[in-house]
Amino acid sequence: MEAAIIKIGNSKGLRLSKTILEKYNIQDKVQLILEDDQIILRPIGEPRKGWGKAFKKMNLDNDDQLLMDAVFEDENFEEWS
C-alpha cells in the first residue's frame, strides 16, 4: 500500500484512512517502532481495558477472594497511637 506524506503546519505527516483506523482500532496514538530500514506503526491499546468487566465476572463467580491473609490481622494498632 502506498500513502502520501502531507504537510501539517511546519511538519509533515501520514494520513491514515478511516478503514485502516477502524480495522486496527487506532484511536489517538500509535507506537512508532524504528527497526532496521522500517518504520512500524502499532496501535496503543488501553491499559487495563476490560478489567472492570472481568472483575464483575469474578465477583459473580465468587472468584474474588483474597489469596493471602491480611498482613496486619493480629497487629495491635493501639500501640501506634
Order of alpha helices (4+ residues) and beta strands (2+ residues): beta-beta-alpha-beta-beta-alpha
